[in-house]
Amino acid sequence: DTGVSQDPRHKITKRGQNVTFRCDPISEHNRLYWYRQTLGQGPEFLTYFQNEAQLEKSRLLSDRFSAERPKGSFSTLEIQRTEQGDSAMYLCASSLGAGGYNEQFFGPGTRLTVL
Amino acid sequence: AQSVTQLDSQVPVFEEAPVELRCNYSSSVSVYLFWYVQYPNQGLQLLLKYLSGSTLVKGINGFEAEFNKSQTSFHLRKPSVHISDTAEYFCAVTNSGGYQKVTFGTGTKLQVIP
């Protein structure tokens, strides 16, 4: 399977705990995006990587959130000191950035529930 | 900045009836437009896209959409829906340059009634 994969698919945690999610993009894709989707809303952009460089972060990404893509391949999204408001679906997407239109392919998401 | 408005949060329709899901966008630059479908507990799947050229775009599963620049709309249509079309549909926009961050609408839940 050469699609975008995310792990875990579901995560339940207690308020105040730290969580980390992983995204494995399509292998030749140099661009990677994180989105957050809350109930009843469309996905909202969180951050974007071109290779290993994080080029934009949304204001939605508070100081408790950090994302990395250390080798320009997989990426991790960490949330420290989780709050109930962090409960959402976290989606990862990747694309091949080469000018013109570059379709983003989405993974299945990680659903986070903070108790 | 760009934005997308999906006025209908839910659309019930009987099986084999036609359906139209409405989408309006706002942007100060040239855009690409998309419709995505999301089935329960799954990620997003691209239904169709408008990049340039013909304003009538055909996608998968019998869906089509028409780009109307003067009305800044990109409505999604299907002439005859099936039970399996029950899902949430998201209209989305991105600028035609740069790294193409996608802005999504709030979604329309299509409920097909047998």
Interface residues (C-beta under 8 A of the other chain):
Chain A: V4 R31 Y33 Y35 G40 Q41 G42 P43 E44 F45 Y48 Q50 L55 E56 L91 A93 S95 G97 Y101 N102 E103 Q104 F106 G107 P108 G109 R111
Chain B: V4 S9 Y32 Y36 N41 Q42 G43 L44 Q45 L46 K49 L51 F90 A92 S96 Y99 Q100 K101 V102 T103 F104 G105 T106 G107
